[in-house]
């Protein structure tokens, strides 16, 4: 499983990147989910529209995200 995360940049409009679901950790003090990735890792990930990320049932985006972040795929 993976979660699309919105990324806003001034001239780019709304773009999303995929984060492996197992990497999300809800932090009460932060008031939301936190991930063990650096800002640079997230910024260098593939960013696409939500329709691009969900094409082919989201499998290509999911596979790319797990590889990019070095997270072991749960399906293997």
C-alpha positions as CSV (number, residue, x, y, z in Angstrom):
1,X,0.0,0.0,0.0
2,X,1.1,3.6,-0.6
3,X,-0.3,7.0,0.1
4,X,-0.3,9.9,-2.3
5,X,1.0,13.1,-0.5
6,X,0.3,16.5,-1.9
7,X,3.3,18.7,-2.7
8,X,2.7,22.4,-3.6
9,X,5.2,24.5,-5.3
10,X,4.7,27.9,-6.7
11,X,4.9,27.5,-10.4
12,X,4.1,23.8,-10.5
13,X,0.6,23.8,-9.1
14,X,-0.6,20.8,-7.2
15,X,1.6,17.7,-7.5
16,X,1.6,14.5,-5.5
17,X,4.3,12.0,-4.6
18,X,3.8,8.5,-3.2
19,X,5.0,7.5,0.2
20,X,5.1,3.8,1.2
21,X,2.2,3.3,3.7
22,X,4.4,1.4,6.1
23,X,6.6,4.5,6.5
24,X,3.8,6.7,7.8
25,X,3.7,7.1,11.6
26,X,1.0,9.2,13.3
27,X,2.5,11.5,15.8
28,X,0.0,13.1,18.3
29,X,2.4,15.9,19.3
30,X,3.0,16.8,15.6
31,X,-0.7,16.6,14.9
32,X,-0.3,14.4,11.9
33,X,1.7,11.8,10.1
34,X,5.5,11.9,10.1
35,X,7.9,10.0,7.8
36,X,11.5,8.9,8.3
37,X,12.6,10.6,5.1
38,X,14.5,13.9,4.6
39,X,13.0,16.8,2.8
40,X,15.5,16.2,0.0
41,X,14.4,12.6,-0.4
42,X,10.7,13.7,-0.7
43,X,11.6,16.6,-3.1
44,X,13.6,14.3,-5.3
45,X,10.8,11.7,-5.6
46,X,8.6,11.5,-8.7
47,X,5.8,14.1,-8.5
48,X,2.8,13.8,-10.7
49,X,-0.9,14.6,-10.9
50,X,-3.2,12.4,-9.0
51,X,-4.5,10.9,-12.3
52,X,-1.0,10.0,-13.4
53,X,-0.2,8.4,-10.0
54,X,-3.4,6.3,-10.0
55,X,-3.1,5.1,-13.6
56,X,-2.7,1.3,-14.0
57,X,-4.1,0.9,-10.5
58,X,-1.2,2.9,-9.1
59,X,1.2,0.0,-9.4
60,X,4.0,1.8,-11.3
61,X,4.0,4.8,-8.9
62,X,3.9,2.4,-5.9
63,X,6.9,0.4,-7.2
64,X,8.8,3.6,-8.0
65,X,8.2,5.0,-4.5
66,X,9.3,1.8,-2.7
67,X,12.5,1.7,-4.8
68,X,13.2,5.5,-4.3
69,X,12.9,5.4,-0.5
70,X,14.6,2.0,-0.1
71,X,11.6,0.4,1.6
72,X,11.2,-3.3,1.3
73,X,8.0,-4.1,-0.7
74,X,5.4,-5.9,1.3
75,X,4.3,-8.0,-1.6
76,X,7.6,-9.7,-2.0
